[in-house]
Amino acid sequence: MPLGILSGPPAFRDRLYVGRPNVGDRTAFLSRINDMLDRGWLTNDGPFVQELERRVAAYVGVRHCVAMCNATVALEIAIRALELSGEVIIPSYTFIATAHSLQWQQITPVFADIDADTHCIDPGVIEQMITPRTTGIIGVHIWGQACDVDALAEIASRRKLRLMFDAAHAFGCTHKGRMIGNNGDAEVFSFHATKFFNTLEGGAVTTNNDELAAKMRLMRNFGFSGYDNVVYVGTNGKMNEAAAAMGLTNLEAVDQFVEINRRNWDFYRAGLAGIHGLSLFSYPERDRNNFQYVVVAVDADTAGLTRDELVSVLWAENVIARKYFWPGCHRMEPYKSLYPHAGLLTPVTEKVAQRVMLLPTGASIDATTIDIICEKLRVAVSRAADVRAMTRQRID
């Protein structure tokens, strides 16, 4: 159901993506790049990486930040450093890297269902999934909203399991007034270009465990402890200096990015109001959120269009909305073949994955653009209602 020729300001004619990157002060970034080139120190724990680790740790309020080349490798290193094995319980409603980081190391991801309201892992289903082979739980903070950290911590402590968190969405967010990054044995952040705070490409693990941090620092550099002395099985997980330079530059603008995201979310809340069948995911006011995701659930029975149909409408108009975490990790390979009946244990995941779409936000989006996007959604739903009315008249 295309809506016709795209209207609006010239900038709107460019494709509008969910994750167009935020970039801080370009002059400051290029100055850092020049400093890097003048030093000739491009990687291998350079001064920018060390500074970024110090500043991120201070921002989060945690003892250690270990910067990595990306969040997937950060997950893999944290999992290995925690000596996880056998089975680890995770939500299926997450980015595939959460599952792959386990499977890559021959650890079985056990898919748990999610809470219908928060979209985070449901602690109430975890007990029944624990077996003698279970060694840990990985919670995922979806949309920057924290898991039920206390419930997961209680289960992990009582059942003697390791607990870590995939905090890819949650940089700059809080849980009960405390910055995310302090929970469990470790938390993993993504600094990918699509995140509101990015280092071009990168990630980090934060922890308050001195021994774990020291171990991960060795493991990200092949396990070297000094020259010619390898003490762990490691890999090349180091962040380079150019990435760290971008991180330092964007960290200086992080509050501005959050303010823009919050402003955009408020514009969407107003623009989507009254559109039948569309509901905007709300963030609890009791905690700080980065608002980097504008999450809309589509009730096809009310809207008259499925989520997929509305995404197609927007793509036809160069608005690159996204289905997110569709169709769930348990329905992707190799897990689909390995665990063909996993969907029976994840009914909420199945429902949420069919309904959710994300709309463009970030510094490249303004109120006028958001008004146009919302109007296109309003027209699409209205036309669907007209079609339903005409069909009923014919039947009558």
N, C-alpha and C positions, 0 to 999 in steps of 0.2 A: 504494500500500500504506500507507494511513494507520494510525497506531499507536494511535488512540483518543483519549480526552479528555486534554488536557495536564495533567500533574501537576507538582508541585513548588511552590516558594515563589511568592507573589503576583507578584514582580517578573518571574518567568519567563513569566508569561502575556502580558507585553508582547513585541512582536516583537524578536528578537535579530538585529541586523544585523552583517555583517562589519565595517562601518566606522562604528559609532556614535562620534561625536566625543569626543576627550579635551579636557577643559577644566581649566586650572590653577586658581589661587586666584581665585575670582570677585570677592572684595573688591578684590584688587590690580588686576584687569582694569577693574572699574567705576571705581576711583580714577583710572586712566589715562584712561578715557573722559571723566571729569569734567575732568581737566586739559586734554584735547584741546578740549572744548567751551569751557572758560574761555579758552583761547588763541585760539579761532576759526580754527585752522589745521587743516583737515580732510584736505588732500591736497597734492600738488605738493612732494614731497621734504621733508616735515615732520620735526620733531625725533625722533619715534618711529621713522620709517622710517630715518633716519640712524643712530639708536642700534641698531636691529635689524641693520642691515647691518654695523656695527662688531662687534657681539657674535656674529653668525653667522660672520663671517670669523675671529674669534678662536677660536671653538669648533671650526671646521673646520681652522684652521691655514693659511688661504689669504690671499693679499694682498688680494683684492677679492671682495665680495659685492654683486651688483646686484639689489635687490629688485624684483619685478614683480607685476602684478595677478593673474597665474596662471601656471602652468607651461607652458601651451600657447603663450601669447604670449612667454614666456621662451625657449622653443625657437625660435619664429619669429624673434625678434630675434637670438639667438645665431647661427642659421643665416645670416641676412642679414649680420650683422656679420663673419662668417667668409668671406663672399662665395662661399658654396657655389652650385653651379649644375649643370646637366646631370643627372647621376645620383649618388645617395648610397646607400650600402649600409647597410641596417638589418635587424634581425631582424623576422620576421613576428609572432613571439610577443611582443607588446607592446601597450600601450594604443594605440588608434587615433590619438591625438594625435601620436604620433611620426611616423606616416606623413603625416597631414594637414598637419603643420607644414611638410613639404616640398612636398607636392602643392599646397598653398595658394599657394606661391610658384613654381609651375610647374617644380619640381624633381622628377625621377622617383625615387620610392623603389624600390630594388632589394631584394627580400626574400631574406634569407639564412636558412639553417636554424640550429637551436640544438643545443647539447650536451644529450644525454639526461639527464645527471646534474645539471648546474647550471641548465638551462633558459635559459642565456644564449647569445648569439650564438656560433657555432662558428667560430673563426679559420681552421680547416682548409678551409672552403668559400669563403672570401672571395676568394682569389686568382683563382679561375675566374670570378668575377663582375665583376672589374674590366675596364672598357673604356676607350677613349680619352675617353669622356664623364664618367668617374667623377672626382669632386672631393673626396669625403669618405666617412668611415665614422662612423656613430653607434652606439655600443654602448649596451646597456641593462642596468643592474644589476638583475636580477630578484630579487624577494623580499629586497632589501637585500644580496644576495650579489654581489660584484663580478664583472664580466666578466674574461676573461683579458686584463687590461690590458696586460701586457708584450707578448704576442703581437700584439695589435691595434696597439700603438705601433710595433712593429718593422715591420709591414706598411705602416702609414701613412708612416713615415719613409722606408722603401726605395722606396715607390711615389709619394712626394711628394703625399700626400693629407692633408687636414685630418682631425683626429680629435676628436670631442666625445662626451659621454656623457649619456644620459637617466638621471639618478639619482633619479627620482621616488620610488623605493622606499627610497632608501639614506641618508637623513639620519641622522647619528649612527653610521654603519657605517664599518668600516675595511677596507683591503686591504693585507696584509703589514705591519700595524701602523701604516699611514698612513691618515688620515681620507679617506674618499671626498669628492671636491670639489676635489682637487688634480691630477686626471689629465687628459691630453689638452690641447686648447686651452681647453676650458671644460666645465663640468658643470652640468646643470640639475636643480634640486630642485623638487618639488611640495610646497606647504604647504596643499593642499586640506583641507577639513574631514574627509575620510575618512582622512587620514594621521595617524600617531600624534603627530606634531608639526604643528600647523596654525596658520594665521593667519586663520581663518575661510575665506578664499579667498585664494590667493596662490602665489607661487613665487619662485625666485631663480636667478641664474646666478653661479657662482663661477669665478674664474680667477686665475692668477698673471701674466697678461699685462696690463701697465699700459695699453697702447694699446687693446687689445680692450675692457677695462673702461670706459675713457673713451668709446669709440665707442658701447657699448651704453647708457650713461647718457644720451647724447644721443638715441639712437634710441628709447628708451622714452618720450621727451617730444617726439614729433613731429620730432625732429632739430634742436630749437632749441639754439643755442649763444649764450646771452645773449638780450636782448630783440630781437625783429624780425630775427633772424639764423638762418636755417635752413641747416644744412650737410649733412644727410643726409635721405634718405627715411626717415621714422620713423612711429611710431604712438603711440597712448595706451596705454602698458604700465605706468603708474605704480601702485604699491601705495598705498592710502590709509592714513590715520593710525589708523583703527579696527582695520584688519587688523594693522598693525604693533603696536598695543597688545596684541592677542591673542597675537601672536608673542612679544613680550617676556615676557608672563605665562607662556606655555607653555614658553618656553625655560628659565625658572626651575624648571620641574617636569619637564624632559625626562628626567633620570636616573630619576625616580620612574616615569614612563611606561614606560621601557625595563624597569625592574624588574618592573612589573606584567605586561608582555607576556611576559617570560621566565618568570615564575611560571605564567602561563596556559599557555604552550607546554609546560612541564614537566607540568602537570596533564593536558593533552591526550595527551602521550606515554604517561603511565601509563594513562589511560582508554581509549586506542585499542589498547593492547597486546593481542595475541591475537585481534583481530577479523580474520578471514580476508579477504584481498583489499584491505585498506586499509593504506597505508603513509604515514607522516608524513614530510614533507620535512625533512631535518636540516640544520642550519647548522654549518659547520666551527668547531671551538673555537679555531682559531688566530687568528680574527678576531672583532672585535666586531660584533654584529648588533643591530638594534632589535626583532627578533622581532614585528614588527607584523602578520605574515601567518602564519596557521596553515594550511599547505598540505597537502592530503591527496590522494594519487593512488589511484584506484579501478581495480583489476584486475577487470573484469566477469566473466571466466571463473572466478576464484576466489571472488569475493564473491557471485556469482549475481545481482547487480544491476548495472546500468550506473551511471556517475556521474550521469547525468540522472535516473535513477529514485531514487537516494539523495537528490539535491537536492530532488526532488518530495516525498519522505517528510518531509524536514526542514521544507520550506515549509508542508506541511499541519499541522505542529506549531508554526508561527510562529517557526521557527528559519531565518533568512534567510541560508542558505549561498549561495555564489556560484560559478558557473562563471566562470573567469577567463581573459580573452583568447581566449575562444571566439568564433568558430571560427578565429581568426587573422586578421590584417589582410588577408592575400591573399584571403580569402574574404568580405570586406566590400566594399561599393561605395565608390568607383568601381573599385577595384583588381580585384575579381572579374571585371568586364567587360573591363578593360584588359589584364589578364594572366591569362587563364583557365587557363593551364597551370602557374601558379606552384607549385601543390601538388606537382608532380612533383619540384621542387627542395627541398621542405620536408617530407620524410616524418617526421622526428622531431617537428617542430612539430605536424603533423597528429595524431600519436599522443598527445603530451602534452596538447594542447588538448582531446582527447576524454576525458581521464582526471582532470584536476585540478579540485578544488573547494576553496574556502576556507571555514573555519569562523569563527564570531564570536569576537572577542577584544577587548581593551581594558579600560579602567578600569571599565566597566559590567558586566563579566563576573566571576563568582567561581567558586570550586572546585565548589560545589554545582551551579551551572548547567552547568558543563563536564561533571560526572558525569552529569547528566541527558541532555545532548546525546550523550555517548558511549554511554550505555545505549540510547538510541533507535537509534543506528547498529548497536549490537550485536544488538538485537532484530530489526531489519530484515534484517540479514545472516543471522541464525539462522533466521528464518522462510523466507527464500529457500532456505536449505539444506534445510529440512524439505520445501518444495515440490519441490525437485529429487529428494529421496529418495523421496517418494510417487510422483513421475512414473516413476522407475526401477522401482519395485515394480510399477506397472501394466504397464510394458513387459515386465518379466520374467514 
